[in-house]
């Protein structure tokens, strides 16, 4: 029942967010009672939907006379696969950095396949464990995946590629304020974990064909 209730709240939040796209910041959009009637949802569902929208930076709830639900000025958002990142600075520049990082990742994986050490494989396995433990925390899950990719880059022997990749990844990490809540499902995250496990398996076995298949799945999972 709880998952069904959460689903209704997410649906209500998504529906209301879509309605607010063309409304100026700091505009009053109604009281909770008015929104409950407009969306035809229970009070508890509306409260959860508003909580989600507040976490996304879309609305603000102000108490007292003249209060109600107001639009806000959200942080810029960049899409990373099915994940939405709230970022500081110019989102277009961060989006370009993300694109370059994704283009370099197949090269870092192939480097790791050819030059990995037993110690680097152990570190990759440890990172996979940390990703699995973070599956219920969207932001930590993403950051642990980034740390895994750092280890993959460090497992190679091309210092220019490693430095370039790590520099771009650091830029993206530093600009990321957080992951927009509810922007990725548990099923999606489990698929991401499986894909990264396949990459690490290929690196450990130094299997070029398996690495290419895993990289292709990685690119599909991010689309």
VOGU-3710 file (C-alpha; in Angstrom, 3 decimals, decimal comma):
1> xxxxxxxxxx> 0,000/0,000/0,000  2,866/2,331/0,829  4,434/1,974/-2,619  1,045/2,657/-4,232  0,633/5,767/-2,078  4,143/6,930/-2,992  3,343/6,358/-6,661  0,208/8,501/-6,427  2,209/11,249/-4,722  4,883/11,146/-7,441
11> xxxxxxxxxx> 2,206/11,247/-10,142  0,569/14,242/-8,458  3,941/15,974/-8,085  4,823/15,365/-11,741  1,395/16,600/-12,878  1,600/19,770/-10,799  5,191/20,435/-11,848  4,132/20,235/-15,494  1,389/22,806/-14,827  3,906/25,170/-13,222
21> xxxxxxxxxx> 6,450/25,206/-16,059  5,179/28,471/-17,564  4,432/30,241/-14,271  6,823/32,952/-13,085  8,859/32,435/-9,880  7,392/33,571/-6,539  3,793/33,292/-7,756  1,094/32,014/-5,403  -0,580/28,952/-6,913  -3,130/28,304/-4,179
31> xxxxxxxxxx> -3,725/26,854/-0,745  -3,296/23,185/0,063  -7,066/22,766/0,055  -7,355/24,375/-3,380  -4,572/22,195/-4,782  -6,079/19,083/-3,238  -9,353/19,812/-5,030  -7,600/20,684/-8,287  -5,599/17,445/-8,307  -8,394/15,287/-6,831
41> xxxxxxxxxx> -6,093/13,642/-4,297  -6,198/12,935/-0,573  -4,607/15,367/1,867  -1,790/12,927/2,677  -1,031/12,414/-1,014  -0,908/16,159/-1,592  1,417/16,698/1,375  3,812/14,053/0,047  3,612/15,539/-3,467  4,435/18,985/-2,086
51> xxxxxxxxxx> 7,352/17,514/-0,137  8,744/16,049/-3,365  8,281/19,350/-5,193  10,003/21,253/-2,387  12,962/18,854/-2,576  13,081/19,419/-6,328  13,163/23,166/-5,668  9,925/23,778/-7,570  7,617/25,122/-4,844  7,721/26,692/-1,407
61> xxxxxxxxxx> 4,983/26,365/1,212  4,451/29,546/3,256  2,322/29,457/6,428  0,067/32,131/7,910  -2,214/34,798/6,399  -1,480/35,289/2,727  0,432/32,030/2,721  -0,031/28,975/0,582  2,019/27,271/-2,092  4,336/29,443/-4,194
71> xxxxxxxxxx> 6,601/28,802/-7,163  10,345/29,181/-6,643  13,430/29,681/-8,771  14,910/26,172/-9,012  18,603/25,417/-9,391  19,675/24,715/-12,975  19,197/21,044/-13,851  21,306/18,833/-16,120  20,125/15,439/-17,333  22,442/12,446/-16,936
81> xxxxxxxxxx> 20,653/9,473/-18,456  17,513/9,042/-16,344  19,025/11,084/-13,521  18,569/14,833/-13,098  21,352/16,793/-11,403  20,863/20,142/-9,713  24,012/22,086/-10,598  25,684/25,389/-9,864  26,904/27,566/-12,699  25,867/27,332/-16,339
91> xxxxxxxxxx> 23,981/24,087/-17,018  24,981/24,145/-20,693  28,685/24,055/-19,779  28,125/21,199/-17,337  26,132/19,364/-19,990  29,076/19,679/-22,379  31,434/18,326/-19,713  29,107/15,361/-19,131  29,084/14,625/-22,878  32,900/14,643/-23,079
101> xxxxxxxxxx> 33,153/12,444/-19,991  30,781/9,905/-21,539  32,812/9,912/-24,762  36,014/9,164/-22,835  34,605/6,365/-20,688  34,936/3,582/-23,321  38,618/4,531/-23,716  39,241/4,359/-19,970  37,567/0,936/-19,792  39,705/-0,482/-22,620
111> xxxxxxxxxx> 42,823/0,933/-20,984  41,860/-0,760/-17,731  41,203/-4,076/-19,511  44,722/-4,062/-20,927  46,658/-2,721/-17,949  44,730/-3,503/-14,743  46,597/-4,932/-11,764  45,371/-7,304/-9,070  45,276/-4,358/-6,649  43,181/-2,232/-9,013
121> xxxxxxxxxx> 40,704/-5,094/-9,468  40,323/-5,365/-5,686  39,589/-1,647/-5,504  36,993/-1,978/-8,274  35,261/-4,807/-6,406  35,200/-2,709/-3,250  33,595/0,123/-5,192  30,909/-2,215/-6,526  30,063/-3,202/-2,947  29,695/0,473/-1,996
131> xxxxxxxxxx> 27,427/1,106/-4,996  25,196/-1,803/-3,943  24,989/-0,480/-0,376  23,947/2,965/-1,650  21,107/1,762/-3,866  18,447/3,427/-1,683  20,208/6,812/-1,753  20,090/8,416/-5,205  22,926/10,880/-4,630  25,292/8,452/-2,899
141> xxxxxxxxxx> 24,525/5,825/-5,543  25,566/8,215/-8,308  28,670/9,427/-6,479  29,802/5,861/-5,778  29,457/5,124/-9,502  31,638/8,162/-10,197  34,221/6,830/-7,718  34,159/3,491/-9,556  34,886/5,266/-12,817  37,770/7,084/-11,120
151> xxxxxxxxxx> 39,248/3,697/-10,214  38,730/2,446/-13,768  40,558/5,493/-15,138  43,393/5,014/-12,651  43,750/1,365/-13,697  44,967/2,390/-17,157  48,482/3,359/-18,213  47,769/6,437/-20,347  48,389/9,423/-18,039  46,972/11,967/-20,490
161> xxxxxxxxxx> 43,691/10,068/-20,805  43,527/9,493/-17,051  44,210/13,132/-16,174  41,761/14,419/-18,793  38,979/12,089/-17,657  39,525/12,747/-13,953  39,675/16,495/-14,553  36,320/16,491/-16,341  34,762/14,186/-13,746  35,956/16,499/-10,965
171> xxxxxxxxxx> 34,381/19,451/-12,781  31,032/17,636/-12,943  31,243/16,477/-9,318  32,119/19,931/-8,001  29,271/21,541/-9,952  26,674/19,023/-8,762  24,596/20,274/-5,841  22,597/17,065/-5,639  20,385/14,584/-7,416  16,784/15,630/-7,980
181> xxxxxxxxxx> 14,755/13,327/-5,683  12,758/10,503/-7,276  14,512/11,038/-10,618  15,568/7,394/-10,888  13,781/4,168/-9,950  15,199/1,256/-7,961  14,830/-0,978/-11,026  16,905/1,487/-13,047  19,579/1,578/-10,338  19,751/-2,220/-10,183
191> xxxxxxxxxx> 20,258/-2,280/-13,939  23,058/0,278/-13,570  24,701/-1,893/-10,911  24,509/-4,932/-13,212  26,082/-2,992/-16,074  28,955/-1,752/-13,915  29,485/-5,253/-12,532  29,809/-6,506/-16,114  32,413/-3,814/-16,801  34,455/-4,813/-13,748
201> xxxxxxxxxx> 34,168/-8,505/-14,683  35,531/-7,726/-18,142  38,379/-5,661/-16,693  39,327/-8,422/-14,260  39,243/-11,086/-16,999  40,943/-8,773/-19,510  38,186/-9,725/-21,925  38,030/-7,122/-24,685  34,836/-8,467/-26,274  33,010/-8,584/-22,953
211> xxxxxxxxxx> 34,237/-5,069/-22,204  32,846/-3,774/-25,498  29,475/-5,415/-24,795  29,400/-3,965/-21,276  30,327/-0,496/-22,525  27,540/-0,677/-25,120  25,067/-1,620/-22,373  26,447/1,210/-20,243  25,753/3,714/-23,005  22,222/2,350/-23,509
221> xxx> 21,507/2,520/-19,777  22,484/6,184/-19,721  20,279/7,099/-22,692
//
